[in-house]
Amino acid sequence: MIHGHEVLAMMQGKTYTEEGLLKAISERFGSDERFYTCSAENLTAQGLIDFLKEHGKFMPMDDGFTVDTSNVCDHEQ
C-alpha cells in the first residue's frame, strides 16, 4: 500500500482534473494499487481522491485543482 502523502507530493506544482489525477496515479503507482492515509486504509485511487477532496487537500485552479500544501499534515508516514 502507498501512503496518500506520495500522491500529494506528486501533485505539487501541477494542476489536475479528477480524470487526469486518476490517470496519473494509475500510471505512476499501477491501476490496482491500494492507498492509506492517517485515518483510512485500503483505498482505491478513486477512493483516495474522494477522501482527499472531502478533507480539503485540494485547492481549486482555473483548469482543475492542485494540492493545498497549507492543509497537508507534515508528520512522518
C-alpha positions in Angstrom: 0.0 0.0 0.0 1.1 3.5 -0.8 0.6 6.5 1.6 -1.6 9.3 0.3 1.3 11.7 1.0 3.1 10.2 -2.0 0.2 11.2 -4.2 0.1 14.7 -2.7 3.8 15.1 -3.3 3.4 14.0 -6.9 0.7 16.7 -7.3 2.9 19.6 -6.1 3.3 22.3 -8.8 0.9 20.6 -11.1 -2.8 21.1 -11.9 -5.2 18.2 -12.4 -8.8 17.4 -13.3 -10.2 14.5 -11.4 -9.8 12.3 -14.5 -6.3 13.5 -15.1 -5.3 12.8 -11.5 -6.8 9.3 -11.6 -4.8 8.6 -14.8 -1.6 10.0 -13.3 -2.0 7.9 -10.2 -2.6 4.8 -12.3 0.4 5.5 -14.5 2.7 6.1 -11.5 1.6 3.5 -9.0 -0.4 1.0 -11.0 -4.1 0.6 -11.6 -4.6 -1.9 -8.8 -2.6 -0.2 -6.1 -4.2 0.5 -2.8 -3.6 3.6 -0.6 -3.8 4.6 3.0 -3.8 7.8 4.9 -3.6 8.9 8.5 -7.2 7.8 9.1 -8.1 5.4 6.3 -6.7 2.4 4.6 -7.3 0.0 1.6 -8.5 2.9 -0.6 -8.6 2.6 -4.4 -7.2 5.5 -6.4 -10.8 6.9 -6.7 -11.4 6.4 -3.0 -8.2 8.3 -2.2 -9.2 11.2 -4.4 -12.6 11.3 -2.8 -11.0 11.2 0.7 -8.5 13.9 -0.1 -11.3 16.1 -1.6 -13.5 15.6 1.4 -10.6 16.6 3.7 -9.8 19.8 1.9 -6.4 18.7 0.5 -7.1 20.2 -3.0 -7.0 23.9 -4.0 -9.2 24.9 -7.0 -7.4 26.3 -10.0 -8.8 27.7 -13.3 -8.4 24.4 -15.1 -8.8 21.9 -12.3 -7.1 21.7 -8.9 -3.8 21.2 -7.2 -2.6 20.1 -3.8 -3.2 22.7 -1.0 0.2 22.5 0.7 -1.1 24.6 3.6 -3.5 21.8 4.5 -1.2 18.8 4.4 -0.1 17.2 7.6 3.7 17.1 8.0 4.3 14.2 10.3 6.3 11.2 9.3 4.5 8.5 7.4 
